[in-house]
Amino acid sequence: MGALASLAPTLEEVENNAGANDPPASSESVQAAELAAREFPRSEGTPAIVVVRGADSSETSAAVDRIAASINGAKADNPSIAAVVTADRDGSGSLRTTDGTSEMVVVSLTGNPTDESFQDTVGTLRDLVGEAAGPADAAVTGPAGIATDTVEVFRSGDKILLLGTILLVAIILMVIYRSPVLVVVALAGVGVAMRLAETVGAMMADAGWFDISSQTASIMTVLLFGVGTDYALIVVARYREALAAESERSAAMMRALRGVSESILSSVTTIVLAMLALLVAVSPALRGFGPYLALGVASMGLVAFTFTPALMLLFGGKLFWPSTIQAASGRVGGKVWERVANLVDRSPKAVLASTLLGLLVMTAGLAGYRESFDFISGFRIDTQSESGQNMIADAFGAGEIAPSTVYVTAPVGTPSPDWNEITRHLADVDGVARLTGSPTVSADGTTAAFEVTFTDNPYSPAALDRIETLASVAQSAADTAGIDNARVLVGGESAHAADIRSALDRDNWVVAALVLLIVAAVLALLLRSVLAPLYLVGTLVLSFTATLGLTTFITVTVLGDAGIGNRVAVYVFVFLVALGVDYTIFLMSRYRQELSTHPSRAALRVALTRTGGVISSAGVILAATFAVLTTQPIRELFQFGLAMAIGILLDTFVVRPLLVPAIMRLLGDKALWPTVPQPTHERDPDVELSGV
C-alpha cells in the first residue's frame, strides 16, 4: 500500500464533479446544448445572476448602479469577469419588475465552474455585491453561484463525516468488545483498506477508467467503516470460538478463517457484483457510482483475510486486554437470542403474521412518495444561490429561475421560415407564462431559438412533463409554417432534468432486476437451493419497500422535504439488498453447517442463537455509520443515510431474526429444497457454539 501511495495522485486531484448530475450524452437536452454552442456561440461563459431588492424603485436602482460600477471596476484586475448586463430603465425587458423594486444583473464569467479559480471569482463577486448593495437586499445566484455553493457544501461536510464516523464506530466497538486493542485492530483494518482503495482508485481514475465524485467518496467512507468493522466482528467472534478448542493461537486463527471464509467471500462477491451492476445504467451518476465502491469492498475483503488476522495474532495474549483469552472464549451465545429462537420455534405463524403486518404498515408511507429534481432545494444549510432563487421567484415568478429554450432547425434551402408562427403556438401552451421577445436566429438563418418562461417552478413534475409538449407543439407549428422535416430540440434546466428523469426511470428497473438476479444466484450457489433464494429475495424486496416508505413519511410528510432525491431510491435499493443479504448469508451459512449434525428445527435454533449477538452488533455498527450521513448538509446524503440506517436495523432486528426464521420453521425440511438435510449425527442444540 505504501509503495502504491508513493506513485498515485491524491483522490482530491482526480475527483470529477462536473458530470455528476448530467443526463446521458445522447439526450436531447445535451444535443440542444451542443446546437446552441454551435449556432449561437457565446464568448461570455457561465452567467452569475445578481438579484437586488430594495424598499422602493429608487433604492433598487441606486444599488444596481453601485453594484454594476463596482463589478465593472474589478474587470481590469479579474479577467474572468467577461461582461455585465443590466436592465433597461424604460420598463422594457425581463431584468426588472414593473414596480422597479427588484432587478437582476447578469455577470458572465469565464473558466471552468469546477476550478478553484472560478469559485474564487464568485467569492470576489459576492464580496463586491455585498459591499455595494447598501440597504438593499442582494444575492448572487444563477449557474455560477449554484456551482460554487455546491462545491462549498460538499467541502464543509467532509471533515465532519470522517471524524464523526471514526468517533462513533470507536465508541460502539468499545461497548461491544470492551477491549481497546480490538478497537484499534478493527479501525486499523478499515484504515488500510480505505487507503488502498483510495490509492488504486485514484490511479484508475487518473487513467480514465472511471470518475470519482465527492458524493461517491463520502459514501465510500461510511461503507468501508461499516463493512470493515462487520468483517472484523465476524473474524473475532469465530476466533474467540476457536480459542476454546485450540490452544495454539495460529491454529485457532486458521480454524476461524476456514469457518468464516464462505460467508465473507459470499458477502464480498454479492456487494461487489451489486455495485458493478450499476454499469448497465445509462445515467452517468449511476454508472460512475459503482466501480469505486466495488473496489473499496474488494479491498476490505482482502484486508479481512490478511491484515486483520495478522494484526490480531501479533497482539498475542494482549488482544482481549483487559480481559483474558480464557474469559473471551467463554463469552458465547446470549440469553436474548435464545429467547428469540424459542419464540420463532414455538409460534412461527404469529411471528410471520406480525412482522409482515409491521413491514406493510411501513410500506404504506410510499403513498406520499414523490421525487425532487430541484438540486438547490436539497441544500440543508443556507446558501446565497438558494436565497437568490427565492428572491427571483417572489419578484419575477417561479419560471424566471430557469427559462427553457426551444430550438427549431429548418432544412437547408427552406425559403424564409415563418418563425412567428411557432412563437404564437408556443405561447398558447398551458403553463407557459411568456416568450422573451422575438426568436434569435442563427447566422445562416436555418435555426431559431425561442426562450420560454414557465408559470411554475421549472424543476416541478409539471414543468418536466411540459418539455415533451413544447417539442410536439413546435414540431406541429413548424409543419403549419411550411417548414418540412424541421428538427426540434428543447434545452435548459427543465429539459435537462426531464432527460435525467427518463434515464433514471429506465435504470431503476434494469438495475433492480439485475441486482436481484445476482443476489439470487449467489444465494443459490451458497445454499445449493432453488427455493431458498426465492423467499429470501422476497424478504429483501419487502424490507426495501418498508424502508423507503418509512423514510418518505419521515422526510417528506413530517420534515417537509420537497421530495425524495431522484437517485436516492435506486441507491438505497442496491445498497440495502447487497448489504442486507449479508446478514441472511451469515445466518443461512451457519444453518447449513449445523444441518450436518442437527435436524432442521434444531439447526435453525442453533444458527439463530449463535449468530444473533455478532450479527446484531454488526448491524448496529453498519446502521450507525450510515446514520452519520444525516449530518451532511445535502438532502440526498441525508435521506440516503437515514434510509440505510432504517433498512439495516430492520434487516438486523426484524427480517433476519424473525421473518426469515419463521418462514424456514414453517417450511421445515423443505427450507433448502431440493437439498434435504441429512445429519450424520445429532448434537444437543444447546452445545456451546459461537460466531457465524
Disulfide bonds with the S-S distance in Angstrom:
none
